[in-house]
């Protein structure tokens, strides 16, 4: 595992600590035996985000099998409890409760809506939750995102777009899912657009249950945007693009953020549009670009699941968190701190140097968002001729405008 990241000492601020570290929960070693450590995985095996959720499940299985084959956690084998929350907040709470009494930590929990919902209970239980989908706040102090939050993705993406020739005064519309998935990006764009000299001409909400997007596209037509930022799922992004193309709006460009990133677009009728007029922003697209750590991860994943795309972004985002949890578990075990409090403190003070970001990686490094990661984003475009399906346009985009934004 040392080929992926190497731990070094150093502390980082983790935001407001509302965890009662003197509680029985924090002193607990639930899920740890002399021979095993049991970890949970909360993901979407069904529902609208199953494409990413199944990939995250498979990446967990591949990662921990590799760990077990190479000595485990200081000699202990890792066991997994994988549960389907369907990308639904209430299901996430219930599935978390179903496993909280059996697992030591949650290795992956997909989605800001899920993590915002279960995070307060995880804090009471003193359970570390690694999140490949954001969801960190003052009420979720034990949730650690391995994903630049959607707000900062949106600002980074807008700044990149306006620097492209001819876009300095672009008219921007936002299509957003009207919940914790889309509202953060909307707030960030409302803050950043005027500072970047861009005109925000429309904000169009989605419920996340739409089967038809004609009404949303009609509102966009009336606003006459140059570019549309989609802060929703890949199903919504595909629906908006497909509906717009069918009504003759073939000049619009699109920006989609992490929740809408999927290799599945290459299988859909909108694939050509996505390869020419759609730009995506995500936290770790550089993992798809063939760096040494990415190749190691891809080889391990592909050996276990040959049908899983080597450049799958959701799975590789999860891999980052799994690698960090692995390091924290190893460090806590060697320090004889395999309690929930011991793991929490180890994750909070962990600082790593990675193959895939240009500076040391530590939690809590984005102002105003506790337990959030390094705040750069990558910009990419779908490409059927590129291994992994994504062509990297800008691997480390970080807008200075984001420095002044507070969620």
Steps between C-alpha positions, in 0.01 A plus 500: 500500500799731545510540123179702520561742789743526785400630843700762684446675830313827541172632636214672324202695626187289476239766562256505790527189714156414635596141584489397865835323508441393862195300400476123509454507123838668450673253730347210307691263271182361345579308183858421604613154606844346540482384138256727315374855450147542367426807287175624348424616146188710436438546130236498227464149361161595355322821407607796283863504611565125488761531226738684733382312808570153363845614389574623852390165642728314260794730569459435873503126440809523278687736734447308822566164333833643390568624854412160645731327253785732606489469878166658587486772765803424714413131461121529524281412201234749388138388467231711329131564566363648174154658507283665235365845592364569149647854517215584736559688825246306709628169369853614584401566862332161528783307338753681717304401811489141375880473499616753761498244778723260304759707313804695615474767229326568168751464218281667237169686525379635168331836465462832679126442570582167668790634704322815611214278620698232684789724612349625828433143617848391389640781718308369802631152423855634449514315163741619231325522160711535184298670228569493126209741459540792740267574787717672762367766734505603866231237564701219337838519676586133445430510124814549290456590135756380248333725250530874445151624598255587226514872585871517426469279194247746360720805560808328360307393191349844434841662530650251256212553253516878496875483423433312175500721186172682445349413837602807701143637513303177465135477600463217753196297600490247785289184506515362851343224706311683771662326798843442657627369166437816299444794735865534607615542140223753434606710800862491386415606145279782625800620701768449237335593168501880550854491639611321184316743270241240397127568483272254680182503286293211641480250785283198421418248778451125468335259740723210399201290394436651154423274206470789255710818485305706247386751762854563623632535145223748417610719793857478378398599147328809637814601691731461195812375682834425340584229750300289745639371829330173600511424873303177507538131414629363171141399416393865519804618305425251224133600503571872471756452223278260307189720528694810400650331195160371392360855503786645296714652775824360363723801580474483877798382697465318830698474822420203724629445851608186679158351569432487125832347394453155348659286231148388410454801271712318241223237474220754448362687196640825644860369489601722206378814676683402818820455302474843338301747712505368857776561754515326836661596828605247760743464784740236376472460122879493492464142624387416149810650342747218558708622794679223694256494791206502262642211303552296816141565605364426155690173472375378839139597427503356150650169615207454740227645276603488131179669382549807722636791294861572592436873502179490701501824697261403781693184576837671494373778724398230747847346465659820633296475820566130538874556471484768769286284728746214451785726610304626800405148609860385471625798701233461768572129536875548533437770762261269689214743436243275334204669665251717315651808664851384412408456135320836490805681635731311265297595194484862613876527541592294193694682234595327178706563194330364192587422140189684386493843664778758481519571873468306824144380555332561836143527623357835603691696237199674340396808703156469650459127434633273775650166402507591131796426271739694284286736295619457142281364223573351161323589178447226244299400198351169398709325233427162347861479376661559842564210741256538786267715291610844619748743345663729758487870404624657827614263777530749789263794468472714813329839480610785728135608509431191712717642778229748596207259483349359818228233476 
